[in-house]
């Protein structure tokens, strides 16, 4: 019997649907992950779902199995059917073959290299469900929407969903409703999910952004460590790990933590990180705005400008619009709807420039980005490589430019102190938190506490960045677990200023005056607010402030987004005297050294004007580039002899690689033939290098390595 489930609006529910233009009718499944997803497998064919009263869909009513790739289909047939491509990109087929053979596999592919196809194609060919672990909800939504648009059944479970939503999604997966299940790493510790694993019939486990599992990497996330337990509960299920950035040390650590077998090295597939169409440059200036405008005026097309804080994104976007360059700003503090709207404006070309923090870009597949400008270098080359790599995915010439001022080196070095404050500061935070929560010595073990971190920092006059870092260090040390999810309230006034001045109500006048005096930027953007601060200044209780703001929001005066929950601290240990608190080296000393090394690599990249930028970047990731890129700022630099610097660098590198004690001579013609350029310029470059490096000499027509 057909049963319609009556549930609150935010839960999954079904409605009647008809589209005469497409010839579709039946039921639409409103998914909690999407705003308005119509869930049909193919246009032109009715698709109806029978639903039991408990919300579990009848497997017999699913679309035919032909919707997925049949076991006899080749990977190329699946690729052609769903993506319309005739052949795979380099390395994709190798990874797919390894997965279909049941091997644990690691794929190292640069940003824009087509990672998703390497698991989506075999996922369609395998009989059961493919579970994909990925860190960003926006990335999940993007991939789920894209799969559904191709007629592939996909859904997701993430930290923003309620228990009822999660249970419905799991039930649908158990009854064969979906081929792909995307899961945030935080969900891996959920007993609700783990208790249903056996019934999910998982054929493939995918770990996207797998560098997050490595404590030596730039983006370690403790929740990824739960994958160990997941593997234990899924014996025999192959794992595909994917990342765009990993040093050799990180690669080894990924294989170790994911439990890859000893012979796994033959199932590690690396695609060259070299991007021949991408020109990397450093531009030194103390007027970054002027240089940025100059670049945007010289380079046509879509652009991304990366800033390191939210306030700057807003001011830069305003300045660009004032200069006649259409721009939007983007950061994690915007509402989900607003982020989606701005992203779509940029994706469709309605807006040329996106000014953003590093919250923007993951999973964004816009092929025609012509320039990515960094107003401040990130604190790791991994992060920079990913962000810069969002330019030129269509293969056409594009630019990645970093603007560097005299003050930037000091700012980068200060990041180390902010991320790893002195140990006495960490211990002070520990003592203060315990006092704030009124935990006595010997107490607190396995107890959970509401922890309003903003109120705590105000009460104890703590430095915001260093305090959050200290809490993270203590979490890495196993002292406690902090759950925040950026739960602060946000407010954006919708009325214009003149409208607001005409708006007078006795109940809200004091509240509005206090808010306007306390916070700035409310008319143009969402601003974080604290109801307790407003309450203290007005004499209201925090709950009364909440009710008044909710009332004004309903009337359209403002948009108020209350915080979803209060941050919590769960103590894994009893409180002890801070003098005896042990912080393991792995939680502080080793991690600090790793960050110091990454910052040092960034500073070296900025300062080195003798080596090709692509060669520098690839060497960091363990890849050797024999020839210079010929289009970065170093390669294009002209030396006094009017020769390109790239040619001298190629000659010097080639001499070092070819003339060795084991192979001490080369004919001149043989050597020159190995260079990407020949002729008089190549010979002149060789003469210059030989004059500077006495390890080699030219004897007639023979190049010789001198014996020391």
Secondary structure, 3 states (H helix, E strand, C coil): CCCCCCCCCCCCEEEEEEECCCCEEEEEEECCCCCCCCCCCCCCCCECCCECCCCCECHHHCCCHHHCCCCCCCHHHHHHHHHCCCCCCCCHHHHHHHHHCCCCEEEECCCCCCHHHHHHHHHHHCCCEEEEECCCHHHHHHHHHHHHHCCCCEEEECCCCCHHHHHHHHHHHHCCCCCEEEECHHHHHCHHHHCCHHHHCEEEEEECCHHHHCCCCCCCCHHHHHHHHHHHHCCCCEEEEEECCCCHHHHHHHHHHCCCCHHHHHHEEECCCCCCCEEEEEEECCCHHHHHHHHHHHCCCEEEEECCCHHHHHHHHHHHHHCCCCEEEECCCCCHHHHHHHHHHHHCCCCCEEEECCCCCCCCCCCCEEEEEECCCCCCHHHHHHHHCCCCCCCCCEEEEEEECCCHHHHHHHHHHHHCCCHHHHHHHHHHHHHHCCCCCCCCCCCEEECCHHHHHHHHCCCHHHHHHHHHHHHHCCCEEEECCCCCEEEEECCCHHHHHHCCCCCCHHHHHHHHHHCCCCCCCCEEECHHHHHHHHCCCHHHHHHHHHHHHHCCCEEEECCCCCCEEEECCCCCCHHHCCCCCCCCHHHHHHHHHHHHHHHHHHHCCCCCHHHHHHHHCCCCCCCCCCCCCCCCCECCCCCEHHHHHHHHHHHHHHCECCECEEEHHHHHHCCCCCCHHHHHHHHHHHHHCCCEEEECCEEEECCC
